[in-house]
């Protein structure tokens, strides 16, 4: 789905998180970053995914990774999702879809026989130099941390 490939420079982005704090790619220069896109806060599969990442957060920290979750939800919805699930990482409220479109994860989807446009659940692993090291398009929500930290 995405137009990006391994080795590409990650798109420069800027968006606010659930608390209104701004995050940009330049904030993570010299750091390893996982940017994961999910369709909607507080839906069953998205909750399973973020809780799997939360439960393995110490492994990410030990490996030197920062995590950023991204969906098109409002700051309030992201804030509720973060608090309810006690998430230790920020969730970007990309209401204008600028980050979603920059990474190329918006497009046609099928669910229960109907077609619509939406976010394709995709994860990008970005190295310290800002290049994409890995793209995970077939995210296994219950095993996502292991897919990233293999």
Beta strands, then each sheet from edge to edge (+ up, - down):
strand 1: 14-16
strand 2: 22-24
strand 3: 32-37
strand 4: 65-71
strand 5: 90-93
strand 6: 106-111
strand 7: 114-119
strand 8: 122-126
strand 9: 132-136
sheet 1: 1+ 2-
sheet 2: 5+ 4+ 3+ 8- 9+
sheet 3: 6+ 7-
end
